[in-house]
Amino acid sequence: MNKLVKGVLCNAWTLVEYIYLLSKYTKDGEYKNPTKLMQDVDKKIGQIMKKAYQIPVYRKKFDEANLTPADVQCLEDLKKFPRLTKIELKDWMDSEIAKGHSDNYYINSTSGSSGIPIKVIYGIREKAVANAAWIRLLRIHGYNPFLDRTMAIKVNTKRNTRDSIIQKLGILQRYTYSALETTQFLVQALNNHQPVLLYANKSILIEMILYAKKENIAMFKPRLICSTSEQLDSVSRNMITEYFGDVLFDSYGAEEVSAFTYTRCGNLEKHYITWDTHAVYLDEVQSGTDTDNGRIIVTSLFQRRFPIINYDLRDQVETLKENGIMYIKKICGRMTDWFTFADGTRVGYQPFYSLAEHCPYIFQIRFIQESYTAIRIQLVKNDCPETTQEIEQYMIATLNKLLSRNDLCYTFEWMENIPLDKNMKIKFMVSKVSGN
């Protein structure tokens, strides 16, 4: 298919889907009819499972679980169906891409932050739904998709700052920059464009703030800032809000299935799930136990040609329920992040995250396990009056208490800013111990 024709079709469908999706929510971003919304989730799950039964990668899962599409007709039934791993998805997508789908489909690529870069195929209408869902999310926050200017900083992208004829008239102005640009350049670009919406992951935002403070540069303050693609911790959240004001909202998702949650400005503790485009549940840590804390499993309800069902993102979240609807109240991080000690015990992110959450002295922090007994802590201090020695003593005492052990040696590396990883994010925990 001609690239221009594909783009025109996608844009047309995006407008149609945007109007439809927007009708599901109030102007305040609340669900208009929660009961009907969840009924539609069950209906869509039944439709997707019929399609999945014809696809070899899923037919194998049906057979292994001794299930048929008739057995999986709702969200509760979906919990019986086997999970889809990142490796399985990668192998399936790679085999489909090799068949030559690129002319009639869009191919999205992940950043590889989990160590497994994945390319995912979207049909034209599926891409339109993903676009429309994102625009709907912004509109809920008061953003005008036609007249308001956007600046986006992304990892897998090229610089795009050329205005079309319509953009020169002040319509659909979109400026995109690579996260690989220098911080100085990005700050200048923000001040030049003065967008209504700034879109970037929190590590990039923190880099820009630290640079502006160091160089005594005043940065333009957008009306909206969206943090995505990276876990938004309390330290970063407080720093961004302190600098830009109460304009920050968060969105969680993955390139494979697109964004499927959003928070509201001023209430970053409650993630609304976009139930009209995704189905979500927890794979409980203890099998058979219904808890509000577990590994998140997501199914895309709009990707039909190459459906993504029961996809294991390997992230742990905490949830809450209101009037029978599930919300996410905390995204805790990767279930695969842990430190291993000489006695064979493993410790996950929880104690380290707890320290970072309740430590008022720092802007940035990263924990690096150098050996079984040595942990290096990289930090960026804020403007608090406490000395680095006092902060170190506080952290050591807190970690000894949280970990219930005193055989670990902590070293501290005080920095002006923590350098970004290759994927332009900052990994919270890094272990150099074999076996992790």
Buried (B, 14 or more C-beta within 10 A) or exposed (E): EEEEEBEEBBEEBBBEBBEEBBEBBEEEBEBEEBEEBBEBBBEBBBBBBEBBBEBEBBEEBBEEEEBEBEEBBBBEBBBEBBEBBBEBBBEBBEEBBEEEBEEEBBBBEBBEBBEEBBBBBBBBBBBBBBBBBBBBBBBBBBBEBEEBBBBBBBBBEEEEEEEEEEBEEEEBBBBBBBBBBEBEEBBBBBEEBEBBBBBBBBBBBBBBBBBBEEEEEEBBEBBBBBBBBBBBBBBBBEBBBEBBEEBBBBBBBBBBBBBBBBBBBEEBBBBBBBBBBBBBBBBBEEEEEEEBBBBBBBBBBBBBBBBBBBBBBBBBBBBBEEEEBBBBEBBBBBBBBBBBBEEEEEBBBEBBBEBBEEBEBBBBBBBBBBBBEBBBBBBBBBEEEBEEEEBBEBBBEBBBEBBEBEEBEBEBEEBEBBEBBEBBBBBBBBBEBEEB
